[in-house]
């Protein structure tokens, strides 16, 4: 859920956000098609976490009258989540602050953005500049260094290693060749790519082994299929503790623009002075 804070809409990075980003990359960004008996058509992408009953009701074209999946098809499954301290991104410091005290909710160390508070900044400008005698330049504008900013902070990102298994299943070898080539050549000579979701960027690494599990050597009466498994390792990160986080996901603070020291003056009660005339 996005959190709005006076003009900011910030949604924390979560496991669900990474899952959706990976699914949309395979389904929309790659947009894989094959040539079949029905012409040149898009290959459906299926997230394996959903129940079979939901899959059947959500898209009746995925299965035939006997309940078997129509090929070709691509399935995505999240197989593991690992908190590996050696596999991390650029923000590596452990910056967690104690959350005790009445203002403990303000302890969010990760700065994500800021904006100018125009009303408060103009008040400092009016107090600082005398428009009648000074502070006016040739263009009629005045400037001040006392600018009030509203800064937005979130929890520090915690990196996790997530592995997704992409399973491609087809009836024909030609279709399989067409579907695995984008994973091989789409990233060039390297095996990494970047996908985005809700403003967050995640780096993914295609593993080298494209394991195949075909039954073409079996001359029995079973349905013939070609199957290839591609593992993708994602360097993801999460913010906060989700719905179980007692602190707000986003906090706002204002910077300090002026420090004033107030002196104390002792006034003697002259009414008690006997020498007073």
Wavefront OBJ file of the C-alpha trace (Angstrom):
o trace
v 0.000 0.000 0.000
v 1.344 3.421 -0.909
v 1.743 6.005 1.827
v 0.984 9.635 0.942
v 2.820 12.353 2.868
v 1.938 15.888 1.702
v 2.639 15.320 -1.966
v 4.737 12.148 -1.683
v 3.408 8.698 -2.516
v 5.913 6.138 -1.263
v 5.422 2.382 -1.386
v 7.949 0.236 0.385
v 9.757 -2.518 -1.446
v 8.335 -5.919 -0.490
v 8.566 -9.520 -1.631
v 5.246 -9.117 -3.413
v 6.591 -6.089 -5.271
v 9.576 -8.126 -6.507
v 7.331 -11.045 -7.516
v 5.038 -8.814 -9.566
v 8.025 -7.072 -11.157
v 9.513 -10.388 -12.271
v 6.168 -11.621 -13.615
v 5.603 -8.406 -15.591
v 9.124 -8.562 -17.009
v 8.559 -12.063 -18.401
v 4.986 -11.389 -19.513
v 5.224 -7.806 -20.815
v 8.867 -6.869 -21.395
v 9.912 -10.120 -23.093
v 6.441 -10.606 -24.624
v 7.260 -14.033 -26.030
v 5.416 -15.369 -29.105
v 5.594 -18.618 -31.073
v 4.255 -19.962 -34.337
v 1.565 -22.600 -33.829
v -1.375 -24.153 -35.658
v -3.411 -21.091 -34.724
v -0.845 -18.676 -36.159
v 1.685 -16.396 -34.469
v 0.398 -15.994 -30.910
v 1.571 -14.880 -27.499
v 2.613 -17.567 -25.014
v 0.626 -17.352 -21.738
v 2.628 -16.795 -18.547
v 1.322 -18.456 -15.395
v 2.269 -17.743 -11.778
v 2.419 -21.104 -10.009
v 1.413 -19.872 -6.541
v -2.264 -19.640 -7.489
v -4.633 -22.510 -6.773
v -5.599 -24.755 -9.681
v -9.296 -23.965 -9.212
v -8.529 -20.247 -9.535
v -6.417 -20.828 -12.646
v -9.220 -22.726 -14.344
v -11.847 -20.089 -13.526
v -9.579 -17.124 -14.261
v -8.640 -18.237 -17.792
v -10.568 -21.165 -19.246
v -8.348 -21.221 -22.349
v -5.331 -22.497 -20.381
v -6.691 -26.060 -20.234
v -8.488 -28.348 -22.635
v -11.691 -30.281 -21.994
v -9.803 -33.014 -20.112
v -8.085 -30.527 -17.763
v -4.608 -30.695 -19.335
v -2.605 -27.509 -19.900
v -2.529 -26.249 -23.439
v 1.030 -25.943 -24.733
v 3.141 -23.879 -25.145
v 3.106 -22.272 -21.708
v 5.542 -20.490 -19.365
v 5.285 -20.845 -15.593
v 7.054 -18.830 -12.880
v 7.705 -20.090 -9.376
v 9.644 -18.488 -6.516
v 11.780 -21.316 -5.181
v 13.913 -19.701 -2.449
v 14.543 -16.554 -0.420
v 17.973 -16.182 1.213
v 19.349 -13.415 3.404
v 22.968 -13.626 2.280
v 25.271 -10.943 3.775
v 27.786 -11.509 0.963
v 25.226 -10.849 -1.790
v 24.164 -7.248 -1.283
v 23.868 -3.891 -2.974
v 25.414 -0.466 -2.476
v 23.708 0.365 0.847
v 25.659 -1.962 3.120
v 25.789 -0.214 6.519
v 23.682 -1.403 9.427
v 22.088 1.898 10.365
v 19.216 0.765 12.553
v 18.496 3.272 15.319
v 16.741 2.563 18.616
v 13.007 3.175 18.485
v 12.442 3.906 22.172
v 11.009 7.133 23.539
v 7.972 9.191 22.583
v 9.512 10.155 19.223
v 10.960 6.745 18.450
v 8.833 6.540 15.309
v 11.034 9.277 13.808
v 14.060 6.964 13.696
v 14.015 6.240 9.979
v 17.580 6.674 8.641
v 17.168 6.204 4.876
v 16.675 9.547 3.099
v 14.620 9.243 -0.103
v 13.686 12.812 -1.037
v 12.840 16.344 0.009
v 10.843 19.387 -1.046
v 10.876 23.084 -0.150
v 8.384 24.374 2.397
v 7.584 27.631 0.635
v 5.486 29.215 3.389
v 8.054 28.761 6.150
v 10.931 29.719 3.854
v 9.179 32.956 2.909
v 8.743 33.816 6.585
v 12.504 33.599 7.119
v 13.021 35.710 4.012
v 10.690 38.434 5.267
v 12.457 38.557 8.618
v 15.898 38.639 7.037
v 15.481 41.168 4.255
v 14.457 44.782 4.524
v 12.804 45.503 1.205
v 13.045 49.268 1.581
v 16.800 49.655 2.102
v 18.627 46.432 1.111
v 18.491 42.958 -0.346
v 16.962 43.966 -3.689
v 18.905 43.118 -6.835
v 18.551 44.430 -10.368
v 15.781 42.006 -11.240
v 13.708 42.818 -8.188
v 14.186 39.385 -6.603
v 15.420 38.636 -3.119
v 17.335 35.596 -1.981
v 17.960 33.884 1.337
v 20.034 30.941 2.480
v 17.514 29.991 5.146
v 15.423 27.503 3.189
v 13.166 25.072 5.012
v 13.018 21.578 3.507
v 10.645 18.760 4.312
v 12.677 15.558 4.142
v 11.234 12.075 3.697
v 12.808 9.046 5.400
v 12.065 5.323 5.161
v 13.503 2.173 6.777
v 16.893 1.036 5.544
v 16.776 -1.544 2.720
v 17.578 -5.122 3.713
v 18.925 -7.193 0.824
v 17.682 -10.682 0.033
v 18.573 -13.194 -2.647
v 15.511 -14.578 -4.442
v 15.569 -17.414 -6.979
v 12.799 -17.793 -9.563
v 12.349 -20.893 -11.716
v 11.079 -20.212 -15.225
v 9.653 -23.386 -16.734
v 8.968 -23.421 -20.470
v 6.941 -26.285 -21.882
v 6.111 -26.812 -25.541
v 4.981 -29.543 -27.910
v 7.568 -28.858 -30.623
v 11.313 -28.327 -30.671
v 10.992 -25.270 -32.910
v 8.753 -23.536 -30.360
v 11.230 -24.287 -27.569
v 14.097 -22.829 -29.588
v 12.124 -19.635 -30.175
v 11.361 -19.213 -26.483
v 14.785 -19.808 -24.919
v 16.758 -17.652 -27.390
v 15.534 -14.334 -25.846
v 16.889 -15.465 -22.456
v 20.252 -16.261 -24.048
v 20.785 -13.276 -26.352
v 18.480 -10.670 -24.824
v 21.104 -9.599 -22.254
v 24.040 -9.722 -24.654
v 27.234 -11.412 -23.554
v 26.423 -10.903 -19.862
v 23.749 -12.749 -17.896
v 22.146 -9.875 -15.975
v 19.277 -7.461 -16.503
v 17.326 -4.901 -14.473
v 13.553 -4.765 -13.991
v 11.420 -2.171 -12.213
v 8.226 -2.047 -10.204
v 6.657 0.946 -8.411
v 9.828 2.998 -8.823
v 12.182 0.337 -7.426
v 14.895 -1.274 -9.543
v 16.063 -4.847 -9.045
v 19.053 -6.558 -10.620
v 18.553 -10.108 -11.871
v 21.083 -12.730 -12.971
v 20.206 -15.524 -15.387
v 21.919 -18.721 -14.288
v 24.136 -20.454 -16.811
v 22.475 -23.874 -16.891
v 19.330 -24.243 -19.029
v 18.270 -27.688 -17.841
v 16.062 -29.708 -20.179
v 13.588 -32.427 -19.296
v 12.140 -33.874 -22.492
v 10.332 -37.167 -23.035
v 11.050 -37.372 -26.756
v 13.158 -40.491 -26.265
v 10.141 -42.313 -24.825
v 8.243 -44.119 -27.544
v 5.225 -44.795 -25.350
v 1.753 -43.326 -25.652
v 2.395 -40.446 -23.263
v 1.975 -36.903 -24.474
v 5.195 -35.645 -26.045
v 6.601 -32.421 -24.641
v 9.765 -30.343 -24.457
v 10.574 -28.735 -21.097
v 13.339 -26.270 -20.172
v 14.008 -24.804 -16.734
v 15.730 -21.427 -16.374
v 16.719 -20.145 -12.930
v 16.950 -16.380 -12.344
v 18.625 -15.041 -9.204
v 17.419 -11.600 -8.117
v 19.165 -9.165 -5.796
v 16.120 -7.754 -4.045
v 15.545 -5.658 -0.961
v 12.705 -4.986 1.443
v 11.777 -2.002 3.615
v 10.496 -2.353 7.160
v 8.540 -5.305 8.500
v 5.410 -5.048 6.370
v 2.049 -5.116 8.134
v 3.787 -6.197 11.368
v 5.914 -3.052 11.555
v 4.810 -0.945 14.584
v 6.430 2.174 13.119
v 5.112 4.155 10.150
v 6.615 3.260 6.795
v 7.416 6.873 5.912
v 8.268 9.769 8.230
v 8.856 13.438 7.420
v 11.251 15.833 9.117
v 12.215 19.482 8.634
v 15.820 20.653 8.543
v 17.325 23.166 10.966
v 17.931 26.545 9.331
v 18.539 28.768 12.339
v 19.774 28.266 15.884
v 19.033 30.905 18.518
v 20.566 31.070 21.968
v 18.323 32.772 24.491
v 20.190 34.551 27.318
v 18.809 35.036 30.827
v 18.737 38.436 32.529
v 18.432 38.826 36.294
v 16.379 41.861 37.357
v 16.747 43.058 40.936
v 13.607 43.929 42.778
v 14.296 47.583 43.496
v 11.309 47.840 45.798
v 13.296 45.970 48.450
v 16.319 48.205 48.149
v 16.577 50.474 51.210
v 18.732 52.992 49.372
v 16.065 53.575 46.781
v 14.653 57.132 46.929
l 1 2 3 4 5 6 7 8 9 10 11 12 13 14 15 16 17 18 19 20 21 22 23 24 25 26 27 28 29 30 31 32 33 34 35 36 37 38 39 40 41 42 43 44 45 46 47 48 49 50 51 52 53 54 55 56 57 58 59 60 61 62 63 64 65 66 67 68 69 70 71 72 73 74 75 76 77 78 79 80 81 82 83 84 85 86 87 88 89 90 91 92 93 94 95 96 97 98 99 100 101 102 103 104 105 106 107 108 109 110 111 112 113 114 115 116 117 118 119 120 121 122 123 124 125 126 127 128 129 130 131 132 133 134 135 136 137 138 139 140 141 142 143 144 145 146 147 148 149 150 151 152 153 154 155 156 157 158 159 160 161 162 163 164 165 166 167 168 169 170 171 172 173 174 175 176 177 178 179 180 181 182 183 184 185 186 187 188 189 190 191 192 193 194 195 196 197 198 199 200 201 202 203 204 205 206 207 208 209 210 211 212 213 214 215 216 217 218 219 220 221 222 223 224 225 226 227 228 229 230 231 232 233 234 235 236 237 238 239 240 241 242 243 244 245 246 247 248 249 250 251 252 253 254 255 256 257 258 259 260 261 262 263 264 265 266 267 268 269 270 271 272 273 274 275 276 277
